[in-house]
Amino acid sequence: MQPKHARWLYPAMALAMLVAIGLLARQGLASAYHFKSVYYLERWQHDSVVLLPAYQDAKAAAQRSLKLDNANPHYRLMLARTLEWGHQQQLEQVDPLLLRQLYQQALAQRPQWGDGYAAYAYALAWILAQPEEAARQLLQAQQYGPYMPQPLLLGARLANDFWPQLPPEFKAQYFTDQLKLATAYYPVYRQYIAIARQSPLRDVQCAFLRQHALNPGVYARLRHDLCRHWPQPV
């Protein structure tokens, strides 16, 4: 004869297991939909044309992943980025309120997410035409990762496109960041050089960098790639 407590304990354990299995299944399905959206986004970055059916499929997958697991901030960002891509390709007008909401909710879920602040900054500057607010988001990203490549590179792009509109505290940080990028590891350095060569601030950047005690290797590399007017090192 079973103890009295076993009459409810075993059914309760079985129910808990079923709930856990159901939750894992939902999370697994959400992940599958998420990576479907990731696939489309990565493909679009290499294609010049985005067809409406592909965009609609990617958007539906991003929405589905978020509906299945709304505790994952990555799913909010993926939906936001998908909506941005549709807007840029003139497939669908983005809802500014929804876009802001997705980023703000994602950052509330993960408040120390440097790349999340950078993604929000991109949307603010190039989708919503609010570069000053974008600069503030990048300053926020600095607090959680002062050497993270994406916020640093995006800050350089922001300065290229919107310098007169940016707040003083961002402009001050911008020059400090130039030194970080100029001495970064090679893949990040190459991206920095591609941005810096197009910058209206190029001469000012070179003047700032030359004031610092660069080691001979960094000096020679910058002289060759960006600041060709620098004198030949002795």
C-alpha positions as CSV (number, residue, x, y, z in Angstrom):
1,M,0.0,0.0,0.0
2,Q,1.4,3.4,-1.0
3,P,1.9,6.1,1.6
4,K,-0.7,8.8,1.5
5,H,1.8,11.5,0.3
6,A,2.7,9.4,-2.7
7,R,-0.8,9.6,-4.0
8,W,-0.3,13.3,-4.9
9,L,3.6,13.4,-5.1
10,Y,4.0,11.3,-8.1
11,P,1.3,13.0,-10.2
12,A,2.7,16.3,-9.2
13,M,6.2,15.2,-10.3
14,A,4.8,13.9,-13.6
15,L,3.0,17.2,-14.2
16,A,6.1,19.2,-13.5
17,M,8.1,17.1,-16.0
18,L,5.4,17.6,-18.6
19,V,5.5,21.4,-18.0
20,A,9.3,21.4,-18.3
21,I,9.3,19.3,-21.5
22,G,6.7,21.6,-23.0
23,L,8.8,24.7,-22.1
24,L,11.9,23.2,-23.6
25,A,10.0,22.3,-26.7
26,R,8.7,25.9,-27.0
27,Q,12.2,27.3,-26.5
28,G,13.6,24.9,-29.1
29,L,11.0,25.9,-31.6
30,A,11.6,29.6,-30.9
31,S,15.3,29.1,-31.5
32,A,14.5,27.4,-34.9
33,Y,12.4,30.3,-36.0
34,H,15.0,32.8,-34.8
35,F,17.8,31.2,-36.8
36,K,15.5,31.2,-39.9
37,S,15.4,35.0,-39.5
38,V,19.2,35.1,-39.0
39,Y,19.6,33.1,-42.2
40,Y,17.6,35.7,-44.2
41,L,19.3,38.6,-42.6
42,E,22.8,37.2,-43.4
43,R,21.7,36.4,-47.0
44,W,20.3,39.9,-47.5
45,Q,23.7,41.4,-46.5
46,H,25.2,39.9,-49.6
47,D,22.2,40.4,-52.0
48,S,21.3,43.7,-53.7
49,V,17.6,42.8,-54.0
50,V,15.3,41.6,-51.3
51,L,12.0,40.1,-52.5
52,L,8.8,40.8,-50.6
53,P,7.9,37.1,-50.0
54,A,11.4,36.5,-48.4
55,Y,11.0,39.6,-46.2
56,Q,7.5,38.5,-45.1
57,D,8.8,35.0,-44.3
58,A,11.6,36.4,-42.2
59,K,9.3,38.8,-40.4
60,A,6.8,36.0,-39.6
61,A,9.6,33.8,-38.3
62,A,11.0,36.6,-36.1
63,Q,7.5,37.3,-34.7
64,R,6.9,33.6,-34.1
65,S,10.2,33.2,-32.1
66,L,9.3,36.2,-29.9
67,K,5.8,34.9,-29.3
68,L,7.1,31.5,-28.3
69,D,9.8,32.9,-26.0
70,N,9.4,36.6,-25.1
71,A,12.0,36.4,-22.3
72,N,14.9,36.2,-24.8
73,P,16.1,39.7,-25.7
74,H,17.9,38.4,-28.9
75,Y,14.5,37.7,-30.4
76,R,13.3,41.2,-29.9
77,L,16.5,42.6,-31.6
78,M,16.1,40.2,-34.5
79,L,12.5,41.3,-35.1
80,A,13.7,44.9,-34.9
81,R,16.5,44.3,-37.4
82,T,14.2,42.5,-39.7
83,L,11.7,45.4,-39.7
84,E,14.6,47.8,-40.3
85,W,15.7,45.8,-43.3
86,G,12.2,45.8,-44.8
87,H,12.1,49.6,-44.3
88,Q,15.4,50.2,-45.9
89,Q,14.4,48.0,-48.9
90,Q,11.1,50.0,-49.2
91,L,9.1,46.8,-48.6
92,E,7.3,48.1,-45.6
93,Q,7.1,51.4,-43.6
94,V,8.5,50.8,-40.2
95,D,6.5,51.7,-37.1
96,P,8.8,54.0,-35.0
97,L,6.9,53.3,-31.8
98,L,7.2,49.6,-32.2
99,L,10.9,49.8,-33.2
100,R,11.7,51.8,-30.1
101,Q,9.7,49.5,-27.9
102,L,11.5,46.4,-29.1
103,Y,14.9,47.8,-28.4
104,Q,13.9,49.3,-25.0
105,Q,12.3,46.1,-23.9
106,A,15.3,44.0,-25.0
107,L,17.7,46.4,-23.1
108,A,15.5,46.2,-20.0
109,Q,15.8,42.5,-20.1
110,R,19.6,42.7,-20.6
111,P,20.7,46.1,-19.3
112,Q,24.5,45.5,-19.7
113,W,24.4,44.6,-23.4
114,G,26.8,46.8,-25.2
115,D,26.0,45.4,-28.7
116,G,22.3,45.9,-27.9
117,Y,22.9,49.6,-27.3
118,A,24.8,49.8,-30.5
119,A,22.0,48.1,-32.5
120,Y,19.5,50.6,-30.9
121,A,21.9,53.5,-31.8
122,Y,21.9,52.3,-35.5
123,A,18.1,52.3,-35.6
124,L,17.9,55.8,-34.0
125,A,20.5,57.4,-36.4
126,W,19.8,55.8,-39.7
127,I,16.1,54.6,-39.5
128,L,14.5,57.2,-37.1
129,A,16.8,60.2,-37.9
130,Q,17.7,60.8,-34.3
131,P,21.5,60.9,-34.3
132,E,21.8,62.8,-31.0
133,E,19.9,60.1,-29.1
134,A,21.9,57.5,-31.0
135,A,25.1,59.0,-29.6
136,R,23.8,58.8,-26.1
137,Q,23.1,55.1,-26.6
138,L,26.6,54.5,-27.8
139,L,27.9,56.3,-24.7
140,Q,25.8,53.9,-22.6
141,A,27.4,51.0,-24.5
142,Q,30.8,52.3,-23.4
143,Q,29.9,51.7,-19.8
144,Y,29.5,48.0,-20.4
145,G,32.3,47.3,-22.8
146,P,34.7,50.2,-23.7
147,Y,36.6,48.0,-26.1
148,M,33.7,46.3,-27.8
149,P,34.3,46.5,-31.6
150,Q,30.7,47.1,-32.8
151,P,29.9,50.2,-30.6
152,L,33.4,51.7,-31.4
153,L,33.0,51.2,-35.2
154,L,29.4,52.4,-35.2
155,G,30.6,55.5,-33.3
156,A,33.0,56.2,-36.1
157,R,30.3,55.9,-38.7
158,L,28.0,58.1,-36.7
159,A,30.6,60.8,-36.5
160,N,31.2,60.6,-40.3
161,D,27.5,61.1,-41.1
162,F,26.2,63.4,-38.3
163,W,29.1,65.2,-36.6
164,P,27.5,68.7,-36.3
165,Q,24.4,67.2,-34.6
166,L,26.2,65.1,-32.0
167,P,26.5,66.1,-28.3
168,P,29.8,67.4,-26.9
169,E,30.3,64.4,-24.6
170,F,30.1,62.0,-27.6
171,K,32.6,64.2,-29.5
172,A,35.1,64.0,-26.6
173,Q,34.7,60.2,-26.4
174,Y,35.1,59.9,-30.2
175,F,38.7,60.9,-30.2
176,T,39.6,58.6,-27.3
177,D,37.9,55.8,-29.3
178,Q,40.1,56.6,-32.4
179,L,43.1,55.5,-30.4
180,K,41.4,52.2,-29.4
181,L,40.5,51.5,-33.0
182,A,43.9,52.5,-34.4
183,T,45.5,50.0,-32.1
184,A,42.9,47.2,-32.4
185,Y,43.5,43.7,-33.7
186,Y,43.6,43.5,-37.5
187,P,40.0,42.7,-38.6
188,V,38.6,45.6,-36.5
189,Y,41.5,47.8,-37.6
190,R,40.7,47.2,-41.3
191,Q,37.1,48.1,-40.8
192,Y,38.2,51.3,-38.9
193,I,40.5,52.3,-41.7
194,A,37.7,51.9,-44.3
195,I,35.5,54.2,-42.3
196,A,38.2,56.7,-41.4
197,R,39.3,57.1,-45.1
198,Q,35.8,58.5,-45.8
199,S,35.7,60.7,-42.8
200,P,35.4,64.5,-43.1
201,L,37.4,64.5,-39.8
202,R,40.4,62.6,-41.3
203,D,42.9,65.3,-40.9
204,V,41.8,66.0,-37.3
205,Q,42.0,62.3,-36.6
206,C,45.5,62.1,-37.8
207,A,46.6,65.1,-35.8
208,F,45.0,63.6,-32.7
209,L,46.7,60.2,-33.2
210,R,50.1,61.7,-33.8
211,Q,50.0,63.4,-30.4
212,H,50.1,60.1,-28.7
213,A,53.1,57.9,-28.1
214,L,52.4,55.3,-30.8
215,N,54.8,52.4,-31.0
216,P,56.8,52.3,-34.3
217,G,54.7,49.5,-35.8
218,V,51.4,51.3,-35.2
219,Y,52.9,54.6,-36.4
220,A,54.1,52.9,-39.7
221,R,50.8,51.1,-40.2
222,L,48.7,54.3,-39.7
223,R,51.1,56.3,-41.9
224,H,50.7,53.8,-44.7
225,D,46.9,53.3,-44.4
226,L,45.5,56.7,-43.3
227,C,47.9,59.5,-42.5
228,R,50.2,59.6,-45.4
229,H,51.4,63.1,-44.7
230,W,53.1,62.0,-41.5
231,P,56.9,62.2,-41.7
232,Q,58.9,59.1,-42.3
233,P,60.1,57.7,-38.9
234,V,63.8,58.1,-38.3
